[in-house]
Amino acid sequence: MYHVTGRFPFLITIATIFIAGAYSGFGSSIISTIAVIFVIILGIFLALLISKILSKTILKGMPSSFILELPPYRKPQFSKIFVRSIFDRTLFVLARAIQVAAPAGLVIWLLANIGINGSSLLTIIANFLNPFAQLMGLDGYILTAFILGIPANEIVLPIILMAYLRGTALIDLEDTYQIGQILMQNGWTILTAINVMLFTILHFPCATTLLTIKKETGKWKWTFISFAIPTILGIILCMCTTFVYNIVQFII
C-alpha cells in the first residue's frame, strides 16, 4: 500500500528496548529481529488482503487489456538518466517534504511552547486523546505524536520524548538505554511496545506519500481512503491486542 522504510528505525528501537530487553544473552538480538520481521510481514499480508478486498468491491471494474509496442533499443545515456532522476524524482520528493515539514515544524513548536493555565497545548491535546489511546493500549502523548508525525515517520519518537520530558523542541537521543528509561518511567510496558510497533507499521502514510497519491490519482477521495483504511485497521488491531492482553492478565 505504501513504503515503510521511514518506520524501520522506530520499529528497531522499540524492539531492541522492550523485546530484546526482556531477554538476556545472544538470543535477545535474534528475538527482537524476529519481532520486527514478523510485524513487517504482518503489514505486508494485511496490505495484500485489503488490496484484494478493494479489488473486489470499490475498485472492481471490467477487465481490460492493451497492446504495448516496444520502442527500438537504444543505448542508455547515463547523463540524461542521472539528470532526469534528480529533477523528476529526488527534487520532487524533497520539494513535497519541505512543503509539509516546514509548517509542521512550526505547529509542533507552537504546541510545545504555548500554554494555558500552566499546561502546554501539546499536553492538553494529549490529555484529551488519552481515554481513546488507552483503549488502544497507548497513551495520549503517543497518539498525539503519531498525529503530529504525519510529515515524516522519523519524528514520532522525538515528539514522544519531547512530550515526556516537557521539552520545547524535538529531542533526538542516540542512547537506546536512555530512551528506554524515559519510556518506562512514563508507563511503557511490553503491551505498549507491541501496540506501538503494530500501529507504526499500519497507520496512515506520511504527508509526502499522501500528496503523491493526490497528484497521481487527481482525486482527494483516494488520498482519504489511503489515509483512513490503514489507520482504522491499526486502531482495531491495537484494541484487539489490548483486549486479549487484559483478558490473559486477568486469568493469570
PLY file of the C-alpha trace (Angstrom):
ply
format ascii 1.0
element vertex 252
property float x
property float y
property float z
element edge 251
property int vertex1
property int vertex2
end_header
0.00 0.00 0.00
2.91 2.36 0.74
6.56 2.18 1.67
7.57 1.65 5.29
11.31 2.35 5.20
10.87 5.51 7.28
9.33 3.40 10.04
12.19 0.90 10.37
14.35 2.91 12.82
11.40 3.35 15.21
10.46 -0.34 14.98
14.05 -1.45 15.58
14.47 0.91 18.56
11.30 -0.27 20.29
12.06 -3.94 19.62
15.60 -3.51 20.95
14.41 -1.87 24.15
11.36 -3.96 25.04
11.63 -7.25 23.13
15.37 -7.83 23.35
15.43 -6.16 26.76
13.11 -8.85 28.15
15.77 -11.49 27.44
19.47 -11.76 28.04
22.29 -13.26 26.08
22.99 -13.64 22.38
19.45 -14.77 21.59
17.94 -11.42 22.58
19.01 -9.71 19.34
17.63 -12.62 17.32
14.28 -12.42 19.10
14.00 -8.66 18.52
14.89 -9.16 14.85
12.21 -11.83 14.50
9.70 -9.48 16.15
10.46 -6.68 13.67
10.30 -9.08 10.72
7.00 -10.51 11.97
5.44 -7.05 12.23
6.64 -6.15 8.73
5.31 -9.41 7.27
2.01 -8.82 9.05
1.80 -5.36 7.48
2.51 -6.79 4.03
-0.09 -9.54 4.49
-2.76 -7.09 5.62
-1.89 -4.75 2.72
-2.36 -7.60 0.23
-5.58 -8.65 1.95
-7.03 -5.13 1.87
-5.94 -4.73 -1.76
-7.75 -7.97 -2.62
-10.90 -6.81 -0.85
-10.80 -3.41 -2.56
-10.30 -5.02 -5.96
-13.49 -7.00 -5.36
-15.50 -4.00 -4.11
-14.92 -0.30 -4.78
-12.12 -0.92 -7.27
-14.00 -3.61 -9.14
-14.30 -2.96 -12.87
-14.34 -4.59 -16.25
-11.11 -6.42 -17.13
-9.08 -4.55 -19.68
-6.20 -5.36 -21.97
-3.83 -3.35 -24.12
-1.09 -3.88 -26.62
2.28 -2.35 -25.85
4.61 -1.74 -28.74
8.20 -1.85 -27.62
10.36 1.03 -28.84
13.65 0.33 -30.61
16.50 -0.40 -28.26
18.90 2.45 -27.63
22.00 2.50 -25.52
21.22 4.22 -22.17
22.75 7.65 -21.74
23.97 7.97 -18.17
23.93 11.79 -18.08
20.29 12.03 -19.17
19.21 9.28 -16.77
21.04 10.98 -13.90
19.59 14.42 -14.61
16.09 13.01 -15.09
16.23 11.08 -11.83
17.46 14.14 -9.93
14.87 16.57 -11.25
11.92 14.25 -11.78
12.18 12.23 -8.58
14.62 13.43 -5.94
13.86 17.15 -6.16
10.14 16.46 -6.46
10.10 14.40 -3.27
12.29 16.94 -1.44
10.00 19.78 -2.51
6.97 17.90 -1.24
8.73 17.14 2.04
9.73 20.79 2.55
6.18 21.97 1.83
4.91 19.75 4.62
7.84 19.74 7.05
8.21 23.50 7.46
4.59 24.20 8.52
4.52 21.01 10.62
7.69 22.02 12.46
6.13 25.38 13.27
2.95 23.71 14.53
4.90 21.32 16.78
6.95 24.21 18.20
3.84 26.27 18.91
2.05 23.37 20.60
5.06 22.72 22.84
5.69 26.38 23.74
2.20 27.89 24.06
0.48 27.05 27.32
-2.87 27.55 29.04
-3.03 27.53 32.85
0.47 26.09 33.08
-0.09 23.27 30.59
1.21 23.31 27.04
-1.21 22.85 24.17
0.59 19.58 23.45
-0.27 18.29 26.93
-3.87 19.49 26.65
-4.32 17.64 23.35
-2.65 14.51 24.78
-4.94 14.54 27.83
-7.97 14.88 25.54
-6.87 11.90 23.42
-5.77 9.80 26.40
-9.06 7.93 27.04
-9.22 6.76 23.43
-5.50 6.00 23.39
-5.90 3.83 26.49
-8.33 1.62 24.57
-5.51 1.03 22.08
-3.00 0.21 24.81
-1.22 3.52 24.27
-1.36 6.93 25.96
-2.36 10.39 24.80
1.20 11.53 24.15
1.93 8.56 21.88
-1.24 9.09 19.85
-0.56 12.82 19.62
2.98 12.08 18.40
1.66 9.84 15.64
-0.73 12.58 14.52
1.94 15.29 14.59
4.38 12.90 12.94
2.42 12.84 9.68
5.14 14.91 7.87
7.66 12.11 8.49
7.55 8.88 10.48
11.05 9.54 11.80
9.89 12.34 14.12
7.31 10.31 16.07
9.79 9.12 18.71
11.43 12.58 19.13
7.96 14.07 19.69
7.18 11.41 22.31
10.45 12.09 24.13
9.90 15.86 23.94
6.43 15.47 25.44
7.57 13.18 28.26
10.49 15.45 29.17
8.30 18.57 28.89
10.71 19.96 26.35
10.11 22.80 23.92
11.98 21.32 20.95
12.30 17.92 19.33
14.65 15.59 21.19
16.82 13.12 19.30
18.67 10.74 21.60
21.18 8.18 20.35
21.43 6.15 23.58
18.91 3.30 23.41
19.22 2.65 27.16
18.41 6.27 27.97
15.42 6.21 25.62
14.19 3.03 27.27
14.46 4.54 30.73
12.42 7.58 29.70
9.72 5.44 28.11
9.45 3.02 31.04
9.36 5.87 33.56
6.33 7.16 31.69
4.40 3.91 31.94
5.50 1.93 28.88
5.09 -1.83 29.17
5.53 -4.73 26.76
1.90 -4.17 25.70
2.64 -0.53 24.90
5.66 -1.55 22.84
3.73 -4.20 20.89
0.88 -1.81 20.09
3.27 0.98 19.11
5.02 -1.40 16.70
1.69 -2.55 15.25
0.38 0.99 14.84
3.71 2.13 13.40
3.50 -0.39 10.58
-0.22 0.11 9.92
-1.12 3.75 10.47
-1.57 6.40 7.77
1.20 7.13 5.23
3.36 10.21 5.66
2.25 13.50 4.15
4.64 13.25 1.20
3.12 9.91 0.22
-0.39 11.29 0.57
0.45 14.27 -1.62
1.95 11.91 -4.20
-1.24 9.82 -4.18
-3.27 13.00 -4.75
-1.01 14.00 -7.65
-1.10 10.56 -9.27
-4.86 9.95 -8.88
-6.03 13.55 -9.17
-8.69 12.95 -6.52
-8.81 13.59 -2.80
-11.11 10.56 -2.41
-8.29 8.09 -2.96
-6.00 10.11 -0.72
-8.57 9.91 2.08
-9.06 6.18 1.52
-5.28 5.66 1.65
-5.26 7.56 4.95
-8.33 6.00 6.55
-8.06 2.29 5.77
-4.64 1.53 7.33
-5.35 3.84 10.26
-8.67 2.20 11.10
-7.09 -1.21 10.69
-4.26 -0.24 13.03
-6.69 1.09 15.65
-8.79 -2.09 15.55
-5.75 -4.36 15.77
-4.32 -2.43 18.74
-7.68 -2.57 20.52
-7.89 -6.33 19.93
-4.34 -6.83 21.21
-5.12 -4.80 24.34
-8.36 -6.70 24.95
-6.65 -10.10 24.64
-3.73 -8.98 26.83
-6.07 -7.74 29.57
-8.07 -10.99 29.46
-4.90 -13.05 29.79
-3.66 -10.86 32.65
-6.99 -11.23 34.41
-6.95 -15.03 34.07
-3.36 -15.27 35.27
0 1
1 2
2 3
3 4
4 5
5 6
6 7
7 8
8 9
9 10
10 11
11 12
12 13
13 14
14 15
15 16
16 17
17 18
18 19
19 20
20 21
21 22
22 23
23 24
24 25
25 26
26 27
27 28
28 29
29 30
30 31
31 32
32 33
33 34
34 35
35 36
36 37
37 38
38 39
39 40
40 41
41 42
42 43
43 44
44 45
45 46
46 47
47 48
48 49
49 50
50 51
51 52
52 53
53 54
54 55
55 56
56 57
57 58
58 59
59 60
60 61
61 62
62 63
63 64
64 65
65 66
66 67
67 68
68 69
69 70
70 71
71 72
72 73
73 74
74 75
75 76
76 77
77 78
78 79
79 80
80 81
81 82
82 83
83 84
84 85
85 86
86 87
87 88
88 89
89 90
90 91
91 92
92 93
93 94
94 95
95 96
96 97
97 98
98 99
99 100
100 101
101 102
102 103
103 104
104 105
105 106
106 107
107 108
108 109
109 110
110 111
111 112
112 113
113 114
114 115
115 116
116 117
117 118
118 119
119 120
120 121
121 122
122 123
123 124
124 125
125 126
126 127
127 128
128 129
129 130
130 131
131 132
132 133
133 134
134 135
135 136
136 137
137 138
138 139
139 140
140 141
141 142
142 143
143 144
144 145
145 146
146 147
147 148
148 149
149 150
150 151
151 152
152 153
153 154
154 155
155 156
156 157
157 158
158 159
159 160
160 161
161 162
162 163
163 164
164 165
165 166
166 167
167 168
168 169
169 170
170 171
171 172
172 173
173 174
174 175
175 176
176 177
177 178
178 179
179 180
180 181
181 182
182 183
183 184
184 185
185 186
186 187
187 188
188 189
189 190
190 191
191 192
192 193
193 194
194 195
195 196
196 197
197 198
198 199
199 200
200 201
201 202
202 203
203 204
204 205
205 206
206 207
207 208
208 209
209 210
210 211
211 212
212 213
213 214
214 215
215 216
216 217
217 218
218 219
219 220
220 221
221 222
222 223
223 224
224 225
225 226
226 227
227 228
228 229
229 230
230 231
231 232
232 233
233 234
234 235
235 236
236 237
237 238
238 239
239 240
240 241
241 242
242 243
243 244
244 245
245 246
246 247
247 248
248 249
249 250
250 251
